[in-house]
Amino acid sequence: MHARKRLSPLAIPLAAAALSALALTPILLAQEEPTIKVQVSLVNILFSVHDKKGELIGNLNKDDFSIYEDGQKQEIKYFTRENDLPLTLGLLIDVSRSQMNLIGIEQSAASQFFNEVIRPKDLAFVISFGSEAELLQDYTSSPRLLQHALQGLQVNSDAGGLEPGPVPTASTPRGTILYDAVYLAADQQLHGQVGRKALVLITDGDDQGSRYSRDQSIEAAQRADAIVYSIYYVDHGFYAQNGFGITFGGSGEGELKRMSDQTGGRVFKVSRNHTLHDIFNELQQELRSQYAIAYLPTNSAKDGAFRRIEIRTGNKNYRVQARTGYYATPSPN
């Protein structure tokens, strides 16, 4: 049995201590695996490449790429196609009232995904978020434990009712703390982990009541070197049944796109012809078809500034999907 752990932005110092303690063992396990040993000053970028049709391109070599930091070309010190480096994955599921009719589908699809994608060297955790964020399962490599956690998904919403409200009020209820959940997952769970790191969000993208902003959640993911993949899933029927019309709701697709684009991920959109099961299959392929580049920046200053990164390929038909940059902060001793 596992216990639910409430993750409140109001108690971050306490959450940080608790989560650090809980995450200690998996961190050590991950470090014991034969992973790539790199210098602290190297900048490491994981990325994917797609063609014009959106198909993954997985057979490129070092000479097919060039990398730039703040417009200055950098020398590639390390390059590989990554499919065996351990994966640390966080699944964040929106359980606010507007998603109540989708929970059963999410449980089924995510269970299958975990069963197919998690290998013995990998680690994953599950967080649900509505008016509060809860850690349903901490780090584990067991698909069985992850699937058990998914069975604990339940609607979590303030008593205020439907969210997000169409008109701002003086007292804004905490309906869907999307940005808080991303911030906490990146800052408290993924920061300091090794290997490949990703957050997968299932949500309609609407945020209400978060104490962190979208940009703060993006920064936390960038500082954790975590890629954010967003699965945009809207129950328009729910909004129609509550008097808002079939077209109301799910206005957060643009916010999800910004979070994903800035961190090197992308947005998947659920539709009648593109099911959640289909999207998890695509995501699994992408996670196993990544490239890794490392370079020693010509600007060696550790001044905390944000450095913009651009990875280019000579083929105009290819699009590189990578995070937009990193923070040049001193590494902890």
N, C-alpha and C positions, 0 to 999 in steps of 0.2 A: 504494500500500500504506500502511496505517496501523499504527502500533505500539500494542500494548496498554500502558496505563499503570495500574499498580497504585496504588490510593488507600488508604493505610493511616492510620487514626486515630493511630497511634503516630508518624507522621512528618508531621503536619499542617503544620508550618512549611515543610518541603521541598515538600510537595504544594501548598501555597498559592503559593509562589514559582513553581513550574512551571506551575500552572494559570493564574496571573495572566499569565504571559508568553504562554502559549498563547492565552488569551482576549483579548489586547490588540487584535489585528486585528479580530475580530468586534465588539468593543465600539465601536471607531472607526467601523466600517461602519454599525452600528446608529445611532450618533449623527449620521451624515451624512444619514440619511433624514429626510424632513419629518415630524417627530413633534411632539407637543404640548409647548409650552414652558410650564412652570409655575414658580411661585416655590418656593424650597426649603422654605418653611414650610407650604406647602399639604399637606394629607393627601389622598392619592389612593386611591380604593377601586374595584376592579373587582368586579362581582357579576352574578349571574344571577337570574332570577325564574321560578318554576314555578307552575302551577296545582295544584289538588288531585289531578289525575290524573298529575302529574309532567311535563306538557307545558311546553315553554319558552314564555315570553311575551316577545316581542321588540318590541312596538309601544308601549311606555309612554314618557311624557315627564317632564320635570323636575318638573312640578306633581303628579305621581303619587307622589312620594317626599318623605320628611322624614328627617333624619339626626340622631342624638344621640351625643354623646361623654360618657361617664360620667353619663348621664341628662340632660345639658344639650343643648337643641336648638341646632343649628349652622346657619349660613347657607350654602346651597349656592352656591359660586362658579362651578362648572363642571359641566356635565352633557352626556353624549353617549351614543349607542349605538355601541359599539366593534366593528367587524368588519374594519377595515383597518389598525389600529395594529399594527406588527410584533410577532410572537410569538416569544418565546424559550422553547423547550420541552426538558425533559430527560426521557428515557425510562429508567426504572430497572427492570431485569428480574431477578427472583429466579431464580438458577441453582443453588440448593442441591439436595441429593439428592432432597428430597421433590417437586421440580418437574421432575425429569429427563424424565418422559414427556410434558410439556407444551411443551417447548422448540420442537419443530417447528411446532406450532400458533401459538405466539407469534411465531415468525419470519415466518410467512406473513401473519398479521393485521397485525402492526406494519409490515411492508413496504408493504402496501396503504395503511395509515393515513398513513405518511410521504409516499407518492406523491400522496395526495389532499389532505393538509392543509398541507404545507410549500410556501410561496410564495417567490419570489426575495428578498423583504425579511425573511423569517423565518430563525431560526437554531435548530438542534437539536443535541443530543448524546445519546449512549447510554452507560449504565453498567450493567454486570452486577454482581450481588453474591451471594455465598454465604458462604464462610468469609473471603473477601476481596472488596474492591470494585475493579473494573477499569474504566477509561475506555476503552471500545472505539472510540468516535469522538468527537472534540472538536467544537467548534462548526462547523457547516456548513449551507449552504442547499441542499445537493445530496441529493435523495432516493436517488440511486445510491450515494453514499458511506455513507449511513445504512443502506441495505439491505445493503450489503457488510459493514458492522459486525455486523449482526444474524446473518449467516452464521457469525460467530465465536463465537456463544453456545455454551458448553459447561459441563457440570456442574462446580461449584467447591465442594468440601466438605472439611472436616477428615477425617482418616483415622478419626475416632471412629465413623463410621457414621451411622445414622439420627439425624436431629435434627428437632424438639426431643425430648429424652429425657423420658419420663413422670415420672422421679424426678430431682430435682436431685442433682448430685454435687459432691464437694469441688473437683474440677478441671473447670470448665465449658468444654467445647470451643467454638470459634467456628464455629457451624454456619450461621447466617443473620444477617449483620450488617445487618439492615434499617435500624435507627435510625442507624447510622453512615453508611450510604449516603445517606440523606435529608439528614443533617447536612452531609456533605461536598458533596453536589450543591448544596444551598442556599447554604452559606457560601462555598465556593470557586468554584463555577461561576456561580451566579445573582446573588450579591451584587454590586451595582454596575452590573448590566445595566439597560438602559432598555426601555420598552414593557411589554407584557404578558408575564408570566412564569408558567410552570406546570411542575410535576413530575407525571409519570404513573408510578405504581407498578403492576407486575404481580407479585402475590405472594399467598401464603396467609396472610400477616400474622403469622406466627410469627417472633419474634426470639430468637436465641441467641448470646450472646457479644459484643454491641455494647458499646463503651466509653462511648458516649453514650446517654442515656435517651430515652424517647419524648418527654418534655416538652422536652428540650434540642433534639431534632430539630424539634419544632413551633416553638420559639422561633427557631431558625435560619431556617426558612421564613418566619416572620412578619417577621423583620428584613430578609429579602431581598425582601419583598413578593411572595412566590411562593405560588400556589395549588397545593395537593396534591390530585390526583385519584387514587383508589385503585381498582384492578381486583382484586377478591377472587377468586382462582382456586385451587381446591383439588383435588388428585388424591386422592380418598378411596381409590381402588383401590390406590394405592401403599402407604398405611398398612395396608390390609387384607392386602396381600401380605407385609408385614413383621411380621405378627402383632399389630397394634394394633387391628384391627377397622375396619370400613368407616366408622364414625362418628368415628374418631379423626383428629386433625389439623385444621389450619385454625382454631385457636382464637383467632386474632388479628383477627377481623373487627371487634371492638369497638375495638381499638387503632387500626386503620386508620380507623374512623369518627371517632375523636377527632382524629386528625391532619388528616383532610379537613375536618371541621366547623370546626375552629379556624382554618383557613387559607382558608376560602371554597370548598372543593371538595366532593366527595361520593364515596361508595363505589358502584361498579358491581359487580354480582355475576354471575359466569359460571354458567350452568346449561345444561341440555340445550336449553331453549327460548329461551335468551338467550346467544348465542354471543359469543366474543371479537370476531369481526367485527362483530356487531351493536353491541357496546359501543363499539368504535372509531368507528363511524358516529355514534352518539349523542354521543360526546365531541367529534367534529369539529363537529357542529352547535352544541354548547354553547360551544365556544371561539370560534365566529363569531357568537354571539348574546349578547354581554355588554354591560353598561352600565358607564359610568365616572362617578363623582362625585368632586368635589374640594371641600374646604372649608378655611377658615382657622380653626383651633381657637381658641375663646375663651380656653382655657388655653394660654398661649404658653410656659410653662416647659419647658425642655429638660432635664428632671431624670432621664431614663432610665426613668421609670415606665411601666408598661403602661396604656394608655388604652383603655377598652372602647367599642366602636362598635356602634350599632344602626341599621339602615336600615329604615324602616317604609313601608308602602304602605297606602292607604286601602281597598283591596279585601281583604276578609277571606279570599277564596278564593285569594289569591296568597301564596307563600312566597318571601322574599328569601334567597338563598344568598350570603353574604358572610363575609369573615374577621371574627373577633370583636373585633379591636383592633389596636393598633400600639404600638411602643416609642418614646417621645418622647425620642430621643437626638439630640444635635447632629449636623448634617450635616458630613461631612468637607470641609475647605477644598479 
